[in-house]
Amino acid sequence: IYPLKLHEYLASGRPVVGTPIPSLQPFGELVALGSTSPDWSAAITRLLQLGSSAPERVAARQAVAREHDWDGLVHRIRVALAEGFA
């Protein structure tokens, strides 16, 4: 599975907590991953305490969201299709 909403959450600039599914692993620098309820609680507490709303962290999350916006996705699909038919 791939949680498309992830990029909307990142675009908000706010901290994100997710489940450690394979598709979220590449975002481990930006998304706190937790497997259990205590993991999630600890991640939320840590994010609230660590200044995760510092301007540079917000900007990092928003930059990743921009890399995965719909315009970029459609462009990559269009290029892949064009290369496949060439």
Secondary structure, 3 states (H helix, E strand, C coil): CCCCHHHHHHHCCCCEEECCCHHHHHHCCCEEECCCHHHHHHHHHHHHHCCCCCHHHHHHHHHHHHHCCHHHHHHHHHHHHHHHHC
